[in-house]
C-alpha cells in the first residue's frame, strides 16, 4: 500500500490465529504506517486472555525516524518490562510502544533512553508526536 494505511482487522485475525494455534495467553503485534523512509506512524495491538473478542490498540505515534535498527528489540524489551512492572497489559503495551518510538529517534541499535523518558511519552498528552 502506498498510502501507509493499515488493515487493522487483518492483524487482529493474525493475533487470534496465533493464540489459537500456539495457546498463547498474550499476543502483541507492532503496526507501522510507512509514509516515507523517515516518516512513519507507529502503534501496536495486544490481544490477551481477558477479552479475545477485541484487541487493545495503543496510542499511535508520528515518528521522524533517525534509525529503525533496534526498534523491534526496544519494543520487545519494553513489553517484557511492562508485563513485569505494570498493573495491566494495556499499560505494558503503551510502555513498549513508547520505548520503541524513542529508540527510532536516536542513532544506533541500543535504546539509550531512560525509563523516565519512556514513561513521559507513554503517559503524555496523547498528541502522538515524538519530540527529541
C-alpha positions in Angstrom: 0.0 0.0 0.0 1.4 3.4 -0.9 -0.7 5.4 1.5 0.8 3.8 4.6 -2.7 2.8 5.8 -3.1 -0.5 7.7 -5.7 -3.1 7.5 -6.0 -3.5 11.3 -8.7 -6.2 11.1 -6.1 -8.5 9.3 -3.6 -8.0 12.1 -6.3 -8.8 14.7 -7.1 -12.1 12.8 -3.4 -13.0 12.8 -3.3 -12.4 16.6 -6.3 -14.6 17.1 -4.8 -17.3 15.0 -1.5 -17.2 16.9 -3.4 -17.5 20.2 -5.4 -20.5 18.8 -2.5 -22.3 17.2 0.0 -21.9 20.0 -2.2 -21.4 23.0 -0.6 -18.0 23.8 -2.0 -16.0 26.7 -1.0 -12.7 25.1 -0.1 -11.7 21.5 1.4 -8.3 20.6 2.0 -7.0 17.1 3.6 -3.8 16.1 1.8 -1.7 13.4 4.0 0.5 11.1 2.4 3.0 8.7 5.2 3.9 6.3 4.6 7.3 4.7 8.3 7.6 3.7 11.6 6.2 4.7 11.9 8.7 7.5 8.2 9.4 8.4 6.2 6.6 10.0 3.1 6.1 12.1 3.8 3.6 14.9 1.5 1.7 17.2 0.7 -1.8 18.3 -2.1 -4.1 19.2 -2.4 -6.6 22.0 -4.7 -9.5 22.4 -4.8 -11.1 25.8 -6.7 -13.8 27.7 -9.1 -11.3 29.2 -11.0 -10.4 26.1 -10.3 -12.3 22.9 -13.1 -10.6 21.1 -11.3 -7.3 20.8 -7.7 -6.3 20.8 -6.3 -3.3 22.6 -4.7 -0.8 20.2 -2.1 1.5 21.6 -1.8 5.2 21.0 -0.5 6.0 17.5 2.8 8.0 17.3 4.0 10.1 14.4 7.8 9.4 14.2 10.5 11.2 12.3 12.9 8.2 12.1 16.6 8.5 12.7 17.4 4.8 12.8 14.9 1.9 12.7 17.6 -0.6 13.8 16.8 -1.8 17.3 13.2 -0.6 17.2 11.8 -4.2 17.4 14.2 -5.1 20.2 13.2 -1.9 22.1 9.5 -2.9 21.7 10.1 -6.5 22.9 12.2 -5.3 25.9 9.7 -2.6 26.8 6.9 -5.2 26.6 8.7 -7.7 28.9 9.5 -4.9 31.4 5.9 -3.6 31.2 4.4 -7.0 31.7 6.6 -7.5 34.8 6.3 -4.0 36.3 2.9 -2.6 35.2 -0.5 -3.3 36.7 -2.1 -4.4 33.4 -1.3 -5.4 29.9 -2.6 -2.2 28.4 -0.1 -0.2 30.4 2.6 -2.7 29.4 1.8 -2.2 25.7 1.8 1.6 26.0 5.2 1.4 27.6 6.6 -0.9 24.9 5.3 1.3 22.1 6.7 4.4 23.7 10.1 2.7 24.2 10.3 1.6 20.6 9.2 5.1 19.3 12.0 6.8 21.3 14.6 4.2 20.1 13.8 5.0 16.5 14.6 8.7 17.0 18.2 8.1 18.0 21.1 6.5 16.0 22.5 3.1 16.7 20.9 -0.2 17.8 20.7 0.4 21.5 17.8 2.1 23.2 19.7 4.8 25.2 16.7 6.4 26.8 15.7 6.3 30.4 12.6 4.7 32.0 11.5 8.2 32.9 11.7 9.4 29.2 9.6 6.4 28.2 7.1 7.0 30.9 6.8 10.7 30.0 6.0 9.8 26.4 3.7 6.9 27.3 1.6 8.9 29.7 1.9 12.2 27.9 -0.6 14.4 26.3 -1.5 11.9 23.7 -0.6 14.2 20.8 1.3 11.3 19.2 4.3 13.5 18.3 7.7 12.1 19.3 10.0 15.0 20.2 13.7 14.7 21.0 
